[in-house]
Amino acid sequence: RNIDALMLNDRGTAFDPSQGETYQLSESALFLIRRILAGAKEETLVDDLRAEYEVDEATARRDIGEFLETLRRLRWI
């Protein structure tokens, strides 16, 4: 997984050494990537997002689905 090689900082900057690209992540994206790196699966990510940002389940599921699709497009997962 390319996500394992990401270099992250606390301000949300992510460097992908495999592509030589730098990205600025939102607070929630950084939170979710760190949860993925810790081994969280999709269902856990939904629960984590709901707890951290106080969103309803439907919103959390939609947002996680879109986020994971973005990570696939970037070839991070």
N, C-alpha and C positions, 0 to 999 in steps of 0.2 A: 504494500500500500504506500503510495506516495505521501499520504497524510503523515505517516510516521517520520518522514524526513523534513517536514516543515520546521522552519525556525520561527518561533513566535516570541513576541514580547508583550508586556502587560498593557501597552498602548494600542494593541490590535494590529500591529504590523506583522505580516506573515511573508516569509521568503521561501519560495519553492526552488530549491537548488537543482531539481531535475529539469526545470524549465527556465531557470534563471530569471524568474519573475517575482516581483514584490507586490503584495496586495494589502490594502487597508481594510480590516475587518470591522464590522459593527461589534458592539459589546456583546450582543446575543450570539453572533457568529463565533466569536472567540470563546465564549462560554460553551457552545455546543461542540466546537472542535476539541476543546480540552476534555469534554465528557467522552467524546468518541475515542480520543487517545487513551483515556482511562478504561476503555472497554465497554462503554455503554452501547446498548443496542437500540433500535428505533423506538421500541415501546418505552424503554427507560428514558430516552431523550424527550419523549412527549411528556412524561411525568415530571422530568427535571425542568423543562421549559415552563410548564404550568406552575410549578412551585416557585421558580425564580422570578417569573415575570407576571404571575397572576392573570393568565389568559385562560379562556375556556378551552375545553378539550377539542372541539371542532377546529378552532383557530390554531391550536398547537399542532394538531395532526396535519393540517394544510401547510403550515409554515415549515414543519419538519420535512414533509414530503418535498416541498420546493427546495429546501436547503440541501437535502441529500441529492436531489437531481443536479443541483449546481455543482456539488462536490464530484459527482460522476462526470459531468462535462469537463471539469478541470483535471480529471483523472487522479483525483486525490483518494478516491475510494473505488 
